[in-house]
């Protein structure tokens, strides 16, 4: 009965119908169909009732599905946040292989935050000393694909721009000097975009410094190739590189051992041994959390020993 009552509210009233004889006003008066006529037209009534019932049930089903979809979406967001927290903890703990194993489970994800972290993890695995050259190459290209997808999913992500640029640079090691120089413009563009989106990200600023340092120390034969291939080949100076390294240090002091090392090396290029020694000492004494940190400590110690030998 409750359903029938609802259906009567949903079903519109039948239109007024003309009466057959002028004298014959029925007991229903100027009228709608009388009850007997409705019953007599049972097929139409049943069809209307069925369609109305289906419409009502369809709406109820739509509401249930919509609510379920919202719950599912909320659960998915929560799940992604949980994975990101785990990933960041493993990254900060230097658990490179565990981090990679965690994130590769979600390599088909559409989430930019997961994808750029996976690009970073793939690259970190590639740089481990135990990784073979063949595996390293595969991981480098894999990292680029993840970074590219991250950027496609969210062009406003500074980290996606940063890791896309890093991965393009890595791939250049396998594609020859021409490709490497050609990619330099794209790399610079994405580092600059990352800095624009997040001026407080010391790593992006540091990487822009590396870009400048790389082209400042480019060997003469590569410069010649660049001039032949490009009308305006990329170029920079040690002073520009130094500016970025100092800017990164101002944003986040002691954030990265390699930034300290490159400050020292850049001052060496500029023939300022006093400041070079200051920054190299800081690099040597920086806590080693990763394999790269250990390599930085070793290089800084060797450069400082070179000072002592010449003194």
TIMI-431595 format. One record per residue (C-alpha): x, y, z; residue number from 1; residue in three letters. Coordinates in steps of 0.1 Angstrom, whole numbers. Each point is the difference from the previous one (the first is absolute). Example, Ala and Ser with C-alpha at 12.3 -4.5 7.8 and 13.67 -1.06 7.14 Angstrom:
BEGIN
@px:123 | py:-45 | pz:78 | seq:1 | type:ALA .
@px:14 | py:34 | pz:-7 | seq:2 | type:SER .
//
This chain:
BEGIN
@px:0 | py:0 | pz:0 | seq:1 | type:UNK .
@px:28 | py:24 | pz:8 | seq:2 | type:UNK .
@px:16 | py:-6 | pz:-34 | seq:3 | type:UNK .
@px:-34 | py:5 | pz:-17 | seq:4 | type:UNK .
@px:-5 | py:33 | pz:18 | seq:5 | type:UNK .
@px:34 | py:12 | pz:-12 | seq:6 | type:UNK .
@px:-7 | py:-11 | pz:-35 | seq:7 | type:UNK .
@px:-33 | py:19 | pz:-1 | seq:8 | type:UNK .
@px:20 | py:31 | pz:10 | seq:9 | type:UNK .
@px:24 | py:-7 | pz:-28 | seq:10 | type:UNK .
@px:-25 | py:-9 | pz:-28 | seq:11 | type:UNK .
@px:-15 | py:31 | pz:-15 | seq:12 | type:UNK .
@px:-38 | py:2 | pz:-2 | seq:13 | type:UNK .
@px:-16 | py:-12 | pz:-32 | seq:14 | type:UNK .
@px:-11 | py:28 | pz:-24 | seq:15 | type:UNK .
@px:-37 | py:10 | pz:-1 | seq:16 | type:UNK .
@px:-19 | py:-20 | pz:-26 | seq:17 | type:UNK .
@px:-30 | py:12 | pz:-20 | seq:18 | type:UNK .
@px:-34 | py:-17 | pz:8 | seq:19 | type:UNK .
@px:-17 | py:-18 | pz:-29 | seq:20 | type:UNK .
@px:-36 | py:15 | pz:4 | seq:21 | type:UNK .
@px:-11 | py:35 | pz:8 | seq:22 | type:UNK .
@px:-27 | py:-12 | pz:24 | seq:23 | type:UNK .
@px:22 | py:-27 | pz:15 | seq:24 | type:UNK .
@px:19 | py:15 | pz:29 | seq:25 | type:UNK .
@px:10 | py:-31 | pz:20 | seq:26 | type:UNK .
@px:-2 | py:-3 | pz:37 | seq:27 | type:UNK .
@px:36 | py:11 | pz:0 | seq:28 | type:UNK .
@px:-11 | py:34 | pz:-14 | seq:29 | type:UNK .
@px:22 | py:20 | pz:-23 | seq:30 | type:UNK .
@px:24 | py:-27 | pz:5 | seq:31 | type:UNK .
@px:32 | py:-19 | pz:-1 | seq:32 | type:UNK .
@px:-2 | py:-37 | pz:-7 | seq:33 | type:UNK .
@px:-21 | py:-18 | pz:25 | seq:34 | type:UNK .
@px:13 | py:-29 | pz:20 | seq:35 | type:UNK .
@px:-17 | py:-26 | pz:-22 | seq:36 | type:UNK .
@px:16 | py:16 | pz:-31 | seq:37 | type:UNK .
@px:34 | py:-1 | pz:16 | seq:38 | type:UNK .
@px:-4 | py:-36 | pz:9 | seq:39 | type:UNK .
@px:-13 | py:-6 | pz:-35 | seq:40 | type:UNK .
@px:32 | py:16 | pz:-14 | seq:41 | type:UNK .
@px:22 | py:-23 | pz:22 | seq:42 | type:UNK .
@px:29 | py:-4 | pz:-25 | seq:43 | type:UNK .
@px:8 | py:37 | pz:-1 | seq:44 | type:UNK .
@px:-4 | py:3 | pz:38 | seq:45 | type:UNK .
@px:24 | py:-29 | pz:6 | seq:46 | type:UNK .
@px:25 | py:14 | pz:-24 | seq:47 | type:UNK .
@px:0 | py:34 | pz:17 | seq:48 | type:UNK .
@px:2 | py:-17 | pz:34 | seq:49 | type:UNK .
@px:30 | py:-21 | pz:-11 | seq:50 | type:UNK .
@px:19 | py:29 | pz:-16 | seq:51 | type:UNK .
@px:-6 | py:22 | pz:31 | seq:52 | type:UNK .
@px:12 | py:-28 | pz:23 | seq:53 | type:UNK .
@px:31 | py:-5 | pz:-21 | seq:54 | type:UNK .
@px:7 | py:37 | pz:0 | seq:55 | type:UNK .
@px:-3 | py:1 | pz:37 | seq:56 | type:UNK .
@px:22 | py:-31 | pz:6 | seq:57 | type:UNK .
@px:25 | py:14 | pz:-26 | seq:58 | type:UNK .
@px:3 | py:32 | pz:20 | seq:59 | type:UNK .
@px:4 | py:-19 | pz:32 | seq:60 | type:UNK .
@px:27 | py:-21 | pz:-16 | seq:61 | type:UNK .
@px:18 | py:30 | pz:-14 | seq:62 | type:UNK .
@px:1 | py:16 | pz:35 | seq:63 | type:UNK .
@px:15 | py:-32 | pz:14 | seq:64 | type:UNK .
@px:26 | py:-3 | pz:-27 | seq:65 | type:UNK .
@px:9 | py:37 | pz:3 | seq:66 | type:UNK .
@px:5 | py:-3 | pz:38 | seq:67 | type:UNK .
@px:21 | py:-31 | pz:-5 | seq:68 | type:UNK .
@px:21 | py:18 | pz:-26 | seq:69 | type:UNK .
@px:6 | py:29 | pz:24 | seq:70 | type:UNK .
@px:10 | py:-24 | pz:27 | seq:71 | type:UNK .
@px:23 | py:-19 | pz:-24 | seq:72 | type:UNK .
@px:16 | py:33 | pz:-12 | seq:73 | type:UNK .
@px:6 | py:11 | pz:36 | seq:74 | type:UNK .
@px:16 | py:-34 | pz:9 | seq:75 | type:UNK .
@px:22 | py:3 | pz:-31 | seq:76 | type:UNK .
@px:12 | py:34 | pz:10 | seq:77 | type:UNK .
@px:7 | py:-12 | pz:35 | seq:78 | type:UNK .
@px:19 | py:-30 | pz:-14 | seq:79 | type:UNK .
@px:22 | py:22 | pz:-22 | seq:80 | type:UNK .
@px:8 | py:23 | pz:29 | seq:81 | type:UNK .
@px:9 | py:-31 | pz:21 | seq:82 | type:UNK .
@px:23 | py:-13 | pz:-28 | seq:83 | type:UNK .
@px:17 | py:35 | pz:-4 | seq:84 | type:UNK .
@px:6 | py:1 | pz:38 | seq:85 | type:UNK .
@px:17 | py:-34 | pz:-1 | seq:86 | type:UNK .
@px:20 | py:9 | pz:-31 | seq:87 | type:UNK .
@px:13 | py:33 | pz:16 | seq:88 | type:UNK .
@px:9 | py:-18 | pz:31 | seq:89 | type:UNK .
@px:20 | py:-26 | pz:-19 | seq:90 | type:UNK .
@px:17 | py:27 | pz:-21 | seq:91 | type:UNK .
@px:10 | py:20 | pz:31 | seq:92 | type:UNK .
@px:13 | py:-33 | pz:15 | seq:93 | type:UNK .
@px:22 | py:-8 | pz:-30 | seq:94 | type:UNK .
@px:-19 | py:-32 | pz:-7 | seq:95 | type:UNK .
@px:4 | py:2 | pz:-37 | seq:96 | type:UNK .
@px:-9 | py:-36 | pz:-10 | seq:97 | type:UNK .
@px:-30 | py:-2 | pz:24 | seq:98 | type:UNK .
@px:-13 | py:33 | pz:-14 | seq:99 | type:UNK .
@px:3 | py:-13 | pz:-36 | seq:100 | type:UNK .
@px:-17 | py:-32 | pz:9 | seq:101 | type:UNK .
@px:-29 | py:19 | pz:17 | seq:102 | type:UNK .
@px:-5 | py:24 | pz:-29 | seq:103 | type:UNK .
@px:2 | py:-24 | pz:-29 | seq:104 | type:UNK .
@px:-32 | py:-16 | pz:13 | seq:105 | type:UNK .
@px:-17 | py:32 | pz:-11 | seq:106 | type:UNK .
@px:18 | py:6 | pz:-33 | seq:107 | type:UNK .
@px:-34 | py:1 | pz:-18 | seq:108 | type:UNK .
@px:-12 | py:27 | pz:22 | seq:109 | type:UNK .
@px:-14 | py:33 | pz:-14 | seq:110 | type:UNK .
@px:12 | py:20 | pz:30 | seq:111 | type:UNK .
@px:28 | py:25 | pz:-9 | seq:112 | type:UNK .
@px:14 | py:-1 | pz:36 | seq:113 | type:UNK .
@px:4 | py:-37 | pz:-1 | seq:114 | type:UNK .
@px:15 | py:0 | pz:-35 | seq:115 | type:UNK .
@px:27 | py:26 | pz:5 | seq:116 | type:UNK .
@px:11 | py:-18 | pz:32 | seq:117 | type:UNK .
@px:2 | py:-32 | pz:-20 | seq:118 | type:UNK .
@px:22 | py:18 | pz:-26 | seq:119 | type:UNK .
@px:22 | py:11 | pz:28 | seq:120 | type:UNK .
@px:2 | py:-35 | pz:16 | seq:121 | type:UNK .
@px:8 | py:-15 | pz:-34 | seq:122 | type:UNK .
@px:28 | py:24 | pz:-5 | seq:123 | type:UNK .
@px:14 | py:-6 | pz:35 | seq:124 | type:UNK .
@px:0 | py:-38 | pz:-6 | seq:125 | type:UNK .
@px:19 | py:7 | pz:-33 | seq:126 | type:UNK .
@px:27 | py:18 | pz:19 | seq:127 | type:UNK .
@px:7 | py:-27 | pz:25 | seq:128 | type:UNK .
@px:34 | py:-15 | pz:-4 | seq:129 | type:UNK .
@px:-14 | py:-35 | pz:-2 | seq:130 | type:UNK .
@px:-22 | py:8 | pz:-31 | seq:131 | type:UNK .
@px:14 | py:-13 | pz:-32 | seq:132 | type:UNK .
@px:5 | py:22 | pz:-30 | seq:133 | type:UNK .
@px:-28 | py:-17 | pz:-19 | seq:134 | type:UNK .
@px:-24 | py:3 | pz:29 | seq:135 | type:UNK .
@px:10 | py:36 | pz:5 | seq:136 | type:UNK .
@px:-9 | py:9 | pz:-35 | seq:137 | type:UNK .
@px:-34 | py:-16 | pz:3 | seq:138 | type:UNK .
@px:-7 | py:18 | pz:33 | seq:139 | type:UNK .
@px:10 | py:33 | pz:-15 | seq:140 | type:UNK .
@px:-24 | py:-3 | pz:-28 | seq:141 | type:UNK .
@px:-27 | py:-14 | pz:24 | seq:142 | type:UNK .
@px:5 | py:31 | pz:22 | seq:143 | type:UNK .
@px:-5 | py:23 | pz:-29 | seq:144 | type:UNK .
@px:-33 | py:-17 | pz:-9 | seq:145 | type:UNK .
@px:-13 | py:4 | pz:35 | seq:146 | type:UNK .
@px:11 | py:36 | pz:2 | seq:147 | type:UNK .
@px:-17 | py:8 | pz:-34 | seq:148 | type:UNK .
@px:-32 | py:-16 | pz:12 | seq:149 | type:UNK .
@px:1 | py:20 | pz:32 | seq:150 | type:UNK .
@px:4 | py:32 | pz:-20 | seq:151 | type:UNK .
@px:-29 | py:-9 | pz:-23 | seq:152 | type:UNK .
@px:-22 | py:-6 | pz:31 | seq:153 | type:UNK .
@px:8 | py:33 | pz:17 | seq:154 | type:UNK .
@px:19 | py:27 | pz:-18 | seq:155 | type:UNK .
@px:-2 | py:22 | pz:32 | seq:156 | type:UNK .
@px:22 | py:-25 | pz:19 | seq:157 | type:UNK .
@px:34 | py:16 | pz:6 | seq:158 | type:UNK .
@px:14 | py:-34 | pz:9 | seq:159 | type:UNK .
@px:-13 | py:-16 | pz:-33 | seq:160 | type:UNK .
@px:19 | py:28 | pz:-19 | seq:161 | type:UNK .
@px:31 | py:-5 | pz:20 | seq:162 | type:UNK .
@px:2 | py:-38 | pz:-4 | seq:163 | type:UNK .
@px:-10 | py:1 | pz:-36 | seq:164 | type:UNK .
@px:30 | py:23 | pz:-6 | seq:165 | type:UNK .
@px:23 | py:-22 | pz:21 | seq:166 | type:UNK .
@px:-11 | py:-31 | pz:-19 | seq:167 | type:UNK .
@px:5 | py:16 | pz:-34 | seq:168 | type:UNK .
@px:35 | py:9 | pz:10 | seq:169 | type:UNK .
@px:7 | py:-36 | pz:11 | seq:170 | type:UNK .
@px:-12 | py:-14 | pz:-34 | seq:171 | type:UNK .
@px:23 | py:24 | pz:-18 | seq:172 | type:UNK .
@px:29 | py:-22 | pz:12 | seq:173 | type:UNK .
@px:-12 | py:-27 | pz:-23 | seq:174 | type:UNK .
@px:-9 | py:21 | pz:-30 | seq:175 | type:UNK .
@px:32 | py:18 | pz:-10 | seq:176 | type:UNK .
@px:13 | py:35 | pz:2 | seq:177 | type:UNK .
@px:-25 | py:15 | pz:-26 | seq:178 | type:UNK .
@px:-31 | py:-13 | pz:19 | seq:179 | type:UNK .
@px:16 | py:11 | pz:33 | seq:180 | type:UNK .
@px:5 | py:36 | pz:-11 | seq:181 | type:UNK .
@px:-34 | py:1 | pz:-17 | seq:182 | type:UNK .
@px:-17 | py:-12 | pz:32 | seq:183 | type:UNK .
@px:18 | py:27 | pz:20 | seq:184 | type:UNK .
@px:-26 | py:26 | pz:-10 | seq:185 | type:UNK .
@px:-28 | py:-22 | pz:11 | seq:186 | type:UNK .
@px:17 | py:-8 | pz:33 | seq:187 | type:UNK .
@px:6 | py:37 | pz:8 | seq:188 | type:UNK .
@px:-36 | py:8 | pz:-9 | seq:189 | type:UNK .
@px:-13 | py:-26 | pz:25 | seq:190 | type:UNK .
@px:24 | py:10 | pz:28 | seq:191 | type:UNK .
@px:-10 | py:36 | pz:-4 | seq:192 | type:UNK .
@px:-37 | py:-10 | pz:1 | seq:193 | type:UNK .
@px:5 | py:-20 | pz:31 | seq:194 | type:UNK .
@px:17 | py:30 | pz:17 | seq:195 | type:UNK .
@px:-28 | py:22 | pz:-11 | seq:196 | type:UNK .
@px:-27 | py:-24 | pz:14 | seq:197 | type:UNK .
@px:20 | py:-4 | pz:33 | seq:198 | type:UNK .
@px:27 | py:26 | pz:7 | seq:199 | type:UNK .
@px:7 | py:-17 | pz:33 | seq:200 | type:UNK .
@px:11 | py:-33 | pz:-14 | seq:201 | type:UNK .
@px:37 | py:0 | pz:5 | seq:202 | type:UNK .
@px:5 | py:-31 | pz:-22 | seq:203 | type:UNK .
@px:-14 | py:17 | pz:-31 | seq:204 | type:UNK .
@px:22 | py:30 | pz:5 | seq:205 | type:UNK .
@px:30 | py:-23 | pz:6 | seq:206 | type:UNK .
@px:-7 | py:-18 | pz:-32 | seq:207 | type:UNK .
@px:-1 | py:32 | pz:-20 | seq:208 | type:UNK .
@px:34 | py:7 | pz:15 | seq:209 | type:UNK .
@px:12 | py:-33 | pz:-13 | seq:210 | type:UNK .
@px:-13 | py:8 | pz:-34 | seq:211 | type:UNK .
@px:20 | py:33 | pz:0 | seq:212 | type:UNK .
@px:31 | py:-18 | pz:14 | seq:213 | type:UNK .
@px:-2 | py:-27 | pz:-27 | seq:214 | type:UNK .
@px:0 | py:25 | pz:-29 | seq:215 | type:UNK .
@px:26 | py:22 | pz:16 | seq:216 | type:UNK .
@px:25 | py:-29 | pz:1 | seq:217 | type:UNK .
@px:-10 | py:-14 | pz:-34 | seq:218 | type:UNK .
@px:31 | py:-12 | pz:-18 | seq:219 | type:UNK .
@px:11 | py:20 | pz:-31 | seq:220 | type:UNK .
@px:-8 | py:-28 | pz:-25 | seq:221 | type:UNK .
@px:-36 | py:-3 | pz:13 | seq:222 | type:UNK .
@px:-3 | py:38 | pz:-3 | seq:223 | type:UNK .
@px:11 | py:-3 | pz:-36 | seq:224 | type:UNK .
@px:-26 | py:-27 | pz:-7 | seq:225 | type:UNK .
@px:-27 | py:21 | pz:17 | seq:226 | type:UNK .
@px:8 | py:30 | pz:-22 | seq:227 | type:UNK .
@px:-1 | py:-22 | pz:-32 | seq:228 | type:UNK .
@px:-33 | py:-16 | pz:10 | seq:229 | type:UNK .
@px:-18 | py:30 | pz:16 | seq:230 | type:UNK .
@px:-3 | py:37 | pz:-9 | seq:231 | type:UNK .
@px:0 | py:9 | pz:37 | seq:232 | type:UNK .
@px:14 | py:-29 | pz:20 | seq:233 | type:UNK .
@px:-6 | py:0 | pz:38 | seq:234 | type:UNK .
@px:26 | py:17 | pz:21 | seq:235 | type:UNK .
@px:6 | py:12 | pz:35 | seq:236 | type:UNK .
@px:27 | py:11 | pz:25 | seq:237 | type:UNK .
@px:14 | py:-11 | pz:33 | seq:238 | type:UNK .
@px:-13 | py:32 | pz:15 | seq:239 | type:UNK .
@px:-35 | py:-9 | pz:-10 | seq:240 | type:UNK .
@px:4 | py:-35 | pz:14 | seq:241 | type:UNK .
@px:14 | py:14 | pz:33 | seq:242 | type:UNK .
@px:-31 | py:23 | pz:3 | seq:243 | type:UNK .
@px:-24 | py:-29 | pz:-2 | seq:244 | type:UNK .
@px:20 | py:-21 | pz:24 | seq:245 | type:UNK .
@px:1 | py:28 | pz:26 | seq:246 | type:UNK .
@px:-37 | py:7 | pz:-6 | seq:247 | type:UNK .
@px:-8 | py:-37 | pz:7 | seq:248 | type:UNK .
@px:20 | py:1 | pz:32 | seq:249 | type:UNK .
@px:-19 | py:31 | pz:11 | seq:250 | type:UNK .
@px:-33 | py:-16 | pz:-6 | seq:251 | type:UNK .
@px:9 | py:-32 | pz:19 | seq:252 | type:UNK .
@px:35 | py:0 | pz:17 | seq:253 | type:UNK .
@px:19 | py:-33 | pz:-1 | seq:254 | type:UNK .
@px:-29 | py:-17 | pz:-18 | seq:255 | type:UNK .
@px:22 | py:-20 | pz:-24 | seq:256 | type:UNK .
@px:36 | py:-11 | pz:2 | seq:257 | type:UNK .
@px:6 | py:5 | pz:-37 | seq:258 | type:UNK .
@px:-10 | py:36 | pz:1 | seq:259 | type:UNK .
@px:28 | py:6 | pz:26 | seq:260 | type:UNK .
@px:24 | py:-19 | pz:-22 | seq:261 | type:UNK .
@px:-9 | py:20 | pz:-31 | seq:262 | type:UNK .
@px:4 | py:33 | pz:19 | seq:263 | type:UNK .
@px:35 | py:-12 | pz:8 | seq:264 | type:UNK .
@px:8 | py:-11 | pz:-36 | seq:265 | type:UNK .
@px:-14 | py:32 | pz:-15 | seq:266 | type:UNK .
@px:21 | py:21 | pz:23 | seq:267 | type:UNK .
@px:30 | py:-21 | pz:-12 | seq:268 | type:UNK .
@px:-9 | py:8 | pz:-36 | seq:269 | type:UNK .
@px:-1 | py:37 | pz:10 | seq:270 | type:UNK .
@px:34 | py:-4 | pz:17 | seq:271 | type:UNK .
@px:-12 | py:8 | pz:35 | seq:272 | type:UNK .
@px:17 | py:-27 | pz:20 | seq:273 | type:UNK .
@px:-10 | py:14 | pz:34 | seq:274 | type:UNK .
@px:-38 | py:-2 | pz:-7 | seq:275 | type:UNK .
@px:5 | py:-32 | pz:-19 | seq:276 | type:UNK .
@px:16 | py:-16 | pz:31 | seq:277 | type:UNK .
@px:-28 | py:13 | pz:22 | seq:278 | type:UNK .
@px:-28 | py:-17 | pz:-20 | seq:279 | type:UNK .
@px:19 | py:-32 | pz:-7 | seq:280 | type:UNK .
@px:5 | py:-4 | pz:37 | seq:281 | type:UNK .
@px:-37 | py:4 | pz:5 | seq:282 | type:UNK .
@px:-6 | py:-26 | pz:-27 | seq:283 | type:UNK .
@px:24 | py:-25 | pz:16 | seq:284 | type:UNK .
@px:-16 | py:4 | pz:34 | seq:285 | type:UNK .
@px:-36 | py:-2 | pz:-12 | seq:286 | type:UNK .
@px:-17 | py:-32 | pz:14 | seq:287 | type:UNK .
@px:-2 | py:-28 | pz:-26 | seq:288 | type:UNK .
@px:-35 | py:-13 | pz:-3 | seq:289 | type:UNK .
@px:3 | py:-13 | pz:-36 | seq:290 | type:UNK .
@px:26 | py:-16 | pz:-22 | seq:291 | type:UNK .
@px:3 | py:33 | pz:-19 | seq:292 | type:UNK .
@px:8 | py:18 | pz:33 | seq:293 | type:UNK .
@px:28 | py:-25 | pz:6 | seq:294 | type:UNK .
@px:14 | py:7 | pz:-35 | seq:295 | type:UNK .
@px:-2 | py:38 | pz:7 | seq:296 | type:UNK .
@px:19 | py:-5 | pz:32 | seq:297 | type:UNK .
@px:27 | py:-19 | pz:-18 | seq:298 | type:UNK .
@px:4 | py:26 | pz:-28 | seq:299 | type:UNK .
@px:0 | py:29 | pz:24 | seq:300 | type:UNK .
@px:27 | py:-17 | pz:21 | seq:301 | type:UNK .
@px:21 | py:-6 | pz:-31 | seq:302 | type:UNK .
@px:-2 | py:36 | pz:-11 | seq:303 | type:UNK .
@px:9 | py:12 | pz:35 | seq:304 | type:UNK .
@px:30 | py:-24 | pz:0 | seq:305 | type:UNK .
@px:11 | py:16 | pz:-33 | seq:306 | type:UNK .
@px:1 | py:33 | pz:18 | seq:307 | type:UNK .
@px:22 | py:-14 | pz:27 | seq:308 | type:UNK .
@px:24 | py:-16 | pz:-25 | seq:309 | type:UNK .
@px:5 | py:33 | pz:-18 | seq:310 | type:UNK .
@px:4 | py:20 | pz:32 | seq:311 | type:UNK .
//
